Amino acid sequence: MRTVDGRVAGRRGQATRQKLLDCLSEMLSSSPYRDVKVIDVARRAGTSPATFYQYFPDVEGAVLEIADQVAADSAGLSELLEGRSWVGKAGWQTAQELVDGFLDFWRKNDAILRVVDLGAAEGDKRFYKIRMKVLNSVNSSLTDAVAELQSRGRVDKDVNPAAVAGSLVTMLGAVALHQKGFTSWGVKQAELKPNLALLVHLGVTGKKPTK
């Protein structure tokens, strides 16, 4: 771990750097991204702006560090689909566990993923790349699942696996980002998950699930 000027950070320096990132993460959950200032992060971490600048060029640079870590952690989402069946009752369970895992991951990292989504929407290629990395952790596995079912004659030959998977992942991402908003429509979390799982199952298999 190196500082901005290239020096190797010792154990104490690494701990300070991580504390700054942790404090920034907490602040993003309650304050708009663009309102967060270096002096506020440093004060919350019990240090100075000069110390902050030893490790990060600015707030955006620190945000990207957090976002990169979240993107790395998203690789674990692929485990929700590895070796899983989409046939019969097992297929319904797979769809449910995918939705549960995806929404839980998004809820856990809601603050930073909202910033990533905003940056990507504004055309910032750095944030766009991170957003795609998170979505690709599920997209590739879903594409393979649809293609495998298609090869066995369980999905229509005219279906494009990548198009179906991309559409489903985009839907999952949009719903995950808007989870809190569903309550204003009278939709409870307990009702959201099974209905979203139904759409995922229908999208992958083309059939209603066997429950």
CYANA upper distance limits for C-alpha pairs under 8 A (distance plus 0.5 A):
  1 MET  CA      8 VAL  CA      6.37
  1 MET  CA      9 ALA  CA      6.11
  1 MET  CA     14 GLN  CA      7.59
  2 ARG  CA      6 GLY  CA      5.93
  2 ARG  CA      7 ARG  CA      5.77
  2 ARG  CA      8 VAL  CA      4.84
  2 ARG  CA      9 ALA  CA      5.71
  2 ARG  CA     55 TYR  CA      8.11
  3 THR  CA      7 ARG  CA      5.78
  3 THR  CA      8 VAL  CA      6.84
  3 THR  CA      9 ALA  CA      6.65
  3 THR  CA     54 GLN  CA      6.10
  3 THR  CA     55 TYR  CA      5.28
  3 THR  CA     56 PHE  CA      8.16
  4 VAL  CA     53 TYR  CA      7.88
  4 VAL  CA     54 GLN  CA      6.02
  4 VAL  CA     55 TYR  CA      5.73
  4 VAL  CA     56 PHE  CA      6.72
  4 VAL  CA     57 PRO  CA      7.50
  5 ASP  CA     54 GLN  CA      7.83
  9 ALA  CA     13 GLY  CA      5.68
  9 ALA  CA     14 GLN  CA      6.41
 10 GLY  CA     14 GLN  CA      6.57
 11 ARG  CA     15 ALA  CA      6.74
 12 ARG  CA     16 THR  CA      6.81
 13 GLY  CA     17 ARG  CA      6.62
 14 GLN  CA     18 GLN  CA      6.67
 15 ALA  CA     19 LYS  CA      6.66
 16 THR  CA     20 LEU  CA      6.78
 17 ARG  CA     21 LEU  CA      6.97
 17 ARG  CA     52 PHE  CA      8.19
 17 ARG  CA     55 TYR  CA      6.98
 18 GLN  CA     22 ASP  CA      6.61
 19 LYS  CA     23 CYS  CA      6.57
 19 LYS  CA     45 ALA  CA      6.73
 20 LEU  CA     24 LEU  CA      6.63
 20 LEU  CA     41 VAL  CA      7.15
 20 LEU  CA     42 ALA  CA      7.29
 20 LEU  CA     45 ALA  CA      6.22
 20 LEU  CA     52 PHE  CA      7.77
 21 LEU  CA     25 SER  CA      6.65
 21 LEU  CA     62 ALA  CA      7.22
 21 LEU  CA     63 VAL  CA      8.44
 21 LEU  CA     66 ILE  CA      7.41
 22 ASP  CA     26 GLU  CA      6.86
 23 CYS  CA     27 MET  CA      6.76
 23 CYS  CA     41 VAL  CA      6.83
 23 CYS  CA     44 ARG  CA      6.96
 23 CYS  CA     45 ALA  CA      6.61
 24 LEU  CA     28 LEU  CA      6.70
 24 LEU  CA     41 VAL  CA      6.39
 24 LEU  CA     62 ALA  CA      8.49
 24 LEU  CA     63 VAL  CA      8.24
 25 SER  CA     29 SER  CA      7.19
 25 SER  CA     66 ILE  CA      8.15
 25 SER  CA    111 ALA  CA      7.82
 25 SER  CA    112 ILE  CA      7.64
 26 GLU  CA     30 SER  CA      7.71
 27 MET  CA     31 SER  CA      6.29
 27 MET  CA     36 VAL  CA      7.87
 27 MET  CA     41 VAL  CA      8.31
 28 LEU  CA     32 PRO  CA      6.97
 28 LEU  CA     33 TYR  CA      6.48
 28 LEU  CA     36 VAL  CA      8.11
 28 LEU  CA    111 ALA  CA      6.16
 28 LEU  CA    112 ILE  CA      7.43
 29 SER  CA    110 ASP  CA      8.22
 29 SER  CA    111 ALA  CA      5.36
 29 SER  CA    112 ILE  CA      8.39
 31 SER  CA     35 ASP  CA      7.14
 31 SER  CA     36 VAL  CA      7.36
 32 PRO  CA     36 VAL  CA      7.43
 33 TYR  CA    115 VAL  CA      7.22
 36 VAL  CA     40 ASP  CA      7.38
 36 VAL  CA     41 VAL  CA      7.91
 36 VAL  CA     59 VAL  CA      7.98
 37 LYS  CA     41 VAL  CA      7.00
 37 LYS  CA     59 VAL  CA      7.38
 38 VAL  CA     42 ALA  CA      6.61
 38 VAL  CA     49 PRO  CA      6.59
 38 VAL  CA     52 PHE  CA      7.69
 38 VAL  CA     58 ASP  CA      7.54
 38 VAL  CA     59 VAL  CA      6.62
 39 ILE  CA     43 ARG  CA      6.50
 39 ILE  CA     48 SER  CA      7.60
 39 ILE  CA     49 PRO  CA      5.85
 40 ASP  CA     44 ARG  CA      6.64
 41 VAL  CA     45 ALA  CA      6.73
 42 ALA  CA     46 GLY  CA      6.66
 42 ALA  CA     47 THR  CA      5.59
 42 ALA  CA     48 SER  CA      5.64
 42 ALA  CA     49 PRO  CA      5.99
 42 ALA  CA     51 THR  CA      8.22
 42 ALA  CA     52 PHE  CA      6.81
 43 ARG  CA     47 THR  CA      6.25
 43 ARG  CA     48 SER  CA      6.97
 43 ARG  CA     49 PRO  CA      8.45
 47 THR  CA     51 THR  CA      7.14
 47 THR  CA     52 PHE  CA      8.31
 48 SER  CA     52 PHE  CA      7.06
 49 PRO  CA     53 TYR  CA      6.78
 50 ALA  CA     54 GLN  CA      7.02
 51 THR  CA     55 TYR  CA      7.67
 52 PHE  CA     56 PHE  CA      6.67
 53 TYR  CA     57 PRO  CA      6.18
 53 TYR  CA     58 ASP  CA      7.40
 56 PHE  CA     61 GLY  CA      6.36
 56 PHE  CA     62 ALA  CA      6.30
 57 PRO  CA     61 GLY  CA      6.39
 57 PRO  CA     62 ALA  CA      8.25
 58 ASP  CA     62 ALA  CA      7.12
 59 VAL  CA     63 VAL  CA      6.67
 60 GLU  CA     64 LEU  CA      6.69
 61 GLY  CA     65 GLU  CA      6.97
 62 ALA  CA     66 ILE  CA      7.01
 63 VAL  CA     67 ALA  CA      6.64
 63 VAL  CA    112 ILE  CA      8.08
 64 LEU  CA     68 ASP  CA      6.46
 64 LEU  CA    127 PHE  CA      8.19
 65 GLU  CA     69 GLN  CA      6.97
 66 ILE  CA     70 VAL  CA      6.88
 66 ILE  CA    112 ILE  CA      7.86
 67 ALA  CA     71 ALA  CA      6.64
 67 ALA  CA    112 ILE  CA      6.82
 67 ALA  CA    113 LEU  CA      7.86
 67 ALA  CA    116 VAL  CA      7.62
 67 ALA  CA    130 ILE  CA      7.54
 68 ASP  CA     72 ALA  CA      6.72
 68 ASP  CA    130 ILE  CA      7.17
 69 GLN  CA     73 ASP  CA      6.70
 70 VAL  CA     74 SER  CA      6.68
 70 VAL  CA    109 ASN  CA      7.84
 71 ALA  CA     75 ALA  CA      7.69
 71 ALA  CA    130 ILE  CA      6.62
 71 ALA  CA    131 ARG  CA      8.08
 71 ALA  CA    133 LYS  CA      6.67
 71 ALA  CA    134 VAL  CA      5.75
 72 ALA  CA    134 VAL  CA      8.46
 74 SER  CA     78 SER  CA      8.39
 74 SER  CA    105 PHE  CA      8.32
 74 SER  CA    133 LYS  CA      8.48
 74 SER  CA    134 VAL  CA      6.00
 74 SER  CA    137 SER  CA      6.85
 75 ALA  CA     79 GLU  CA      8.41
 75 ALA  CA    134 VAL  CA      7.86
 75 ALA  CA    137 SER  CA      5.84
 76 GLY  CA     80 LEU  CA      8.20
 76 GLY  CA    137 SER  CA      8.15
 77 LEU  CA     81 LEU  CA      8.31
 77 LEU  CA    101 GLY  CA      7.58
 77 LEU  CA    102 PHE  CA      7.48
 77 LEU  CA    137 SER  CA      6.54
 77 LEU  CA    138 VAL  CA      6.79
 78 SER  CA     82 GLU  CA      6.88
 78 SER  CA    137 SER  CA      5.86
 78 SER  CA    138 VAL  CA      5.91
 78 SER  CA    141 SER  CA      7.08
 80 LEU  CA     84 ARG  CA      8.29
 80 LEU  CA     94 THR  CA      8.18
 80 LEU  CA     97 GLU  CA      7.36
 80 LEU  CA     98 LEU  CA      6.20
 80 LEU  CA    101 GLY  CA      7.69
 81 LEU  CA     94 THR  CA      7.69
 81 LEU  CA     98 LEU  CA      7.65
 81 LEU  CA    138 VAL  CA      8.31
 81 LEU  CA    141 SER  CA      6.88
 81 LEU  CA    142 LEU  CA      8.06
 82 GLU  CA    141 SER  CA      7.84
 84 ARG  CA     90 ALA  CA      8.37
 84 ARG  CA     91 GLY  CA      8.38
 84 ARG  CA     94 THR  CA      7.03
 85 SER  CA     90 ALA  CA      6.30
 85 SER  CA     91 GLY  CA      6.01
 85 SER  CA     94 THR  CA      7.39
 86 TRP  CA     90 ALA  CA      6.58
 86 TRP  CA     91 GLY  CA      3.97
 86 TRP  CA     92 TRP  CA      7.57
 86 TRP  CA     94 THR  CA      7.11
 86 TRP  CA     95 ALA  CA      8.42
 86 TRP  CA    145 ALA  CA      8.23
 86 TRP  CA    201 HIS  CA      8.44
 86 TRP  CA    204 VAL  CA      8.49
 86 TRP  CA    205 THR  CA      7.66
 87 VAL  CA     91 GLY  CA      5.22
 87 VAL  CA     92 TRP  CA      8.47
 88 GLY  CA     92 TRP  CA      7.58
 88 GLY  CA    209 PRO  CA      7.47
 88 GLY  CA    210 THR  CA      5.88
 88 GLY  CA    211 LYS  CA      8.46
 89 LYS  CA     93 GLN  CA      6.98
 89 LYS  CA    209 PRO  CA      7.52
 89 LYS  CA    210 THR  CA      5.48
 89 LYS  CA    211 LYS  CA      6.03
 90 ALA  CA     94 THR  CA      6.65
 91 GLY  CA     95 ALA  CA      6.77
 91 GLY  CA    201 HIS  CA      7.74
 91 GLY  CA    209 PRO  CA      7.53
 91 GLY  CA    210 THR  CA      8.26
 92 TRP  CA     96 GLN  CA      6.74
 92 TRP  CA    197 ALA  CA      8.24
 92 TRP  CA    198 LEU  CA      8.40
 92 TRP  CA    201 HIS  CA      7.17
 92 TRP  CA    209 PRO  CA      5.95
 92 TRP  CA    210 THR  CA      7.01
 92 TRP  CA    211 LYS  CA      7.15
 93 GLN  CA     97 GLU  CA      6.61
 94 THR  CA     98 LEU  CA      6.58
 95 ALA  CA     99 VAL  CA      6.80
 95 ALA  CA    197 ALA  CA      5.67
 95 ALA  CA    198 LEU  CA      7.90
 95 ALA  CA    200 VAL  CA      6.73
 95 ALA  CA    201 HIS  CA      6.19
 96 GLN  CA    100 ASP  CA      6.62
 96 GLN  CA    193 LYS  CA      7.82
 96 GLN  CA    194 PRO  CA      7.16
 96 GLN  CA    197 ALA  CA      5.63
 97 GLU  CA    101 GLY  CA      6.44
 98 LEU  CA    102 PHE  CA      6.47
 98 LEU  CA    197 ALA  CA      8.33
 99 VAL  CA    103 LEU  CA      6.51
 99 VAL  CA    172 LEU  CA      8.18
 99 VAL  CA    193 LYS  CA      7.01
 99 VAL  CA    196 LEU  CA      7.54
 99 VAL  CA    197 ALA  CA      6.43
100 ASP  CA    104 ASP  CA      6.51
100 ASP  CA    193 LYS  CA      7.40
101 GLY  CA    105 PHE  CA      6.56
102 PHE  CA    106 TRP  CA      6.78
102 PHE  CA    172 LEU  CA      8.06
102 PHE  CA    176 ALA  CA      8.11
103 LEU  CA    107 ARG  CA      6.54
103 LEU  CA    172 LEU  CA      8.41
103 LEU  CA    176 ALA  CA      5.91
104 ASP  CA    108 LYS  CA      6.58
105 PHE  CA    109 ASN  CA      6.82
106 TRP  CA    110 ASP  CA      5.85
106 TRP  CA    113 LEU  CA      7.78
106 TRP  CA    176 ALA  CA      6.53
106 TRP  CA    177 LEU  CA      7.73
107 ARG  CA    176 ALA  CA      7.86
109 ASN  CA    113 LEU  CA      6.57
110 ASP  CA    114 ARG  CA      6.55
110 ASP  CA    177 LEU  CA      7.93
111 ALA  CA    115 VAL  CA      7.22
112 ILE  CA    116 VAL  CA      6.74
113 LEU  CA    117 ASP  CA      6.52
113 LEU  CA    131 ARG  CA      8.46
114 ARG  CA    118 LEU  CA      6.67
114 ARG  CA    177 LEU  CA      7.65
115 VAL  CA    119 GLY  CA      6.64
116 VAL  CA    120 ALA  CA      6.57
116 VAL  CA    127 PHE  CA      5.74
116 VAL  CA    128 TYR  CA      7.82
116 VAL  CA    130 ILE  CA      7.79
116 VAL  CA    131 ARG  CA      6.92
117 ASP  CA    121 ALA  CA      6.56
117 ASP  CA    127 PHE  CA      7.78
117 ASP  CA    128 TYR  CA      8.12
117 ASP  CA    131 ARG  CA      7.32
118 LEU  CA    122 GLU  CA      6.77
119 GLY  CA    123 GLY  CA      7.02
119 GLY  CA    124 ASP  CA      5.90
119 GLY  CA    127 PHE  CA      5.90
119 GLY  CA    128 TYR  CA      7.55
120 ALA  CA    124 ASP  CA      5.78
120 ALA  CA    125 LYS  CA      7.15
120 ALA  CA    126 ARG  CA      8.18
120 ALA  CA    127 PHE  CA      5.46
120 ALA  CA    128 TYR  CA      4.74
120 ALA  CA    129 LYS  CA      8.48
120 ALA  CA    131 ARG  CA      7.68
121 ALA  CA    128 TYR  CA      8.20
123 GLY  CA    128 TYR  CA      7.69
124 ASP  CA    128 TYR  CA      6.68
125 LYS  CA    129 LYS  CA      6.44
126 ARG  CA    130 ILE  CA      7.00
127 PHE  CA    131 ARG  CA      6.64
128 TYR  CA    132 MET  CA      6.68
129 LYS  CA    133 LYS  CA      6.71
130 ILE  CA    134 VAL  CA      6.91
131 ARG  CA    135 LEU  CA      6.87
132 MET  CA    136 ASN  CA      6.27
133 LYS  CA    137 SER  CA      6.96
134 VAL  CA    138 VAL  CA      8.25
135 LEU  CA    139 ASN  CA      6.55
135 LEU  CA    169 VAL  CA      7.02
135 LEU  CA    170 THR  CA      8.26
135 LEU  CA    173 GLY  CA      8.01
136 ASN  CA    140 SER  CA      6.34
137 SER  CA    141 SER  CA      7.90
138 VAL  CA    142 LEU  CA      6.71
138 VAL  CA    169 VAL  CA      7.54
139 ASN  CA    143 THR  CA      6.61
139 ASN  CA    162 ALA  CA      8.50
139 ASN  CA    165 ALA  CA      6.19
139 ASN  CA    166 GLY  CA      6.58
139 ASN  CA    169 VAL  CA      6.56
140 SER  CA    144 ASP  CA      6.82
140 SER  CA    165 ALA  CA      8.22
141 SER  CA    145 ALA  CA      6.71
142 LEU  CA    146 VAL  CA      6.78
142 LEU  CA    165 ALA  CA      5.86
142 LEU  CA    204 VAL  CA      8.08
143 THR  CA    147 ALA  CA      6.66
143 THR  CA    161 PRO  CA      5.60
143 THR  CA    162 ALA  CA      5.64
143 THR  CA    164 VAL  CA      7.92
143 THR  CA    165 ALA  CA      5.62
143 THR  CA    166 GLY  CA      8.39
144 ASP  CA    148 GLU  CA      6.48
144 ASP  CA    161 PRO  CA      7.93
145 ALA  CA    149 LEU  CA      6.81
145 ALA  CA    204 VAL  CA      7.94
146 VAL  CA    150 GLN  CA      6.59
146 VAL  CA    155 VAL  CA      7.82
146 VAL  CA    161 PRO  CA      5.82
146 VAL  CA    164 VAL  CA      8.43
146 VAL  CA    165 ALA  CA      8.13
146 VAL  CA    204 VAL  CA      6.13
146 VAL  CA    205 THR  CA      7.59
147 ALA  CA    151 SER  CA      6.67
147 ALA  CA    161 PRO  CA      6.04
148 GLU  CA    152 ARG  CA      7.05
149 LEU  CA    153 GLY  CA      6.94
149 LEU  CA    154 ARG  CA      5.64
149 LEU  CA    155 VAL  CA      6.19
149 LEU  CA    205 THR  CA      7.90
150 GLN  CA    154 ARG  CA      5.97
150 GLN  CA    155 VAL  CA      4.90
150 GLN  CA    156 ASP  CA      6.90
150 GLN  CA    157 LYS  CA      6.76
151 SER  CA    155 VAL  CA      8.37
153 GLY  CA    157 LYS  CA      8.06
154 ARG  CA    205 THR  CA      7.74
155 VAL  CA    159 VAL  CA      7.78
155 VAL  CA    205 THR  CA      6.73
155 VAL  CA    206 GLY  CA      7.14
159 VAL  CA    164 VAL  CA      8.08
160 ASN  CA    164 VAL  CA      6.78
161 PRO  CA    165 ALA  CA      6.55
162 ALA  CA    166 GLY  CA      6.40
163 ALA  CA    167 SER  CA      6.60
164 VAL  CA    168 LEU  CA      6.73
164 VAL  CA    203 GLY  CA      7.19
164 VAL  CA    204 VAL  CA      7.73
165 ALA  CA    169 VAL  CA      6.60
165 ALA  CA    204 VAL  CA      8.03
166 GLY  CA    170 THR  CA      6.56
167 SER  CA    171 MET  CA      6.68
168 LEU  CA    172 LEU  CA      6.68
168 LEU  CA    200 VAL  CA      6.97
168 LEU  CA    203 GLY  CA      7.56
169 VAL  CA    173 GLY  CA      6.61
170 THR  CA    174 ALA  CA      6.67
171 MET  CA    175 VAL  CA      6.62
172 LEU  CA    176 ALA  CA      6.45
173 GLY  CA    177 LEU  CA      6.63
174 ALA  CA    178 HIS  CA      6.77
175 VAL  CA    179 GLN  CA      6.38
178 HIS  CA    182 PHE  CA      7.39
179 GLN  CA    183 THR  CA      8.42
179 GLN  CA    189 GLN  CA      8.46
180 LYS  CA    184 SER  CA      8.45
181 GLY  CA    185 TRP  CA      7.78
182 PHE  CA    186 GLY  CA      7.11
182 PHE  CA    187 VAL  CA      5.75
182 PHE  CA    188 LYS  CA      7.60
183 THR  CA    187 VAL  CA      5.48
183 THR  CA    188 LYS  CA      6.41
183 THR  CA    189 GLN  CA      8.48
187 VAL  CA    191 GLU  CA      6.86
187 VAL  CA    192 LEU  CA      6.96
188 LYS  CA    192 LEU  CA      6.63
189 GLN  CA    193 LYS  CA      6.85
190 ALA  CA    194 PRO  CA      7.95
191 GLU  CA    195 ASN  CA      7.08
192 LEU  CA    196 LEU  CA      6.57
193 LYS  CA    197 ALA  CA      6.53
194 PRO  CA    198 LEU  CA      6.61
195 ASN  CA    199 LEU  CA      7.02
196 LEU  CA    200 VAL  CA      6.84
197 ALA  CA    201 HIS  CA      6.59
198 LEU  CA    202 LEU  CA      6.62
198 LEU  CA    208 LYS  CA      7.87
198 LEU  CA    209 PRO  CA      7.67
199 LEU  CA    203 GLY  CA      6.53
200 VAL  CA    204 VAL  CA      6.68
201 HIS  CA    205 THR  CA      6.40
201 HIS  CA    206 GLY  CA      7.86
201 HIS  CA    207 LYS  CA      7.70
201 HIS  CA    208 LYS  CA      7.57
201 HIS  CA    209 PRO  CA      7.06
202 LEU  CA    206 GLY  CA      5.15
202 LEU  CA    207 LYS  CA      5.59
202 LEU  CA    208 LYS  CA      6.31
202 LEU  CA    209 PRO  CA      7.92
203 GLY  CA    207 LYS  CA      8.47
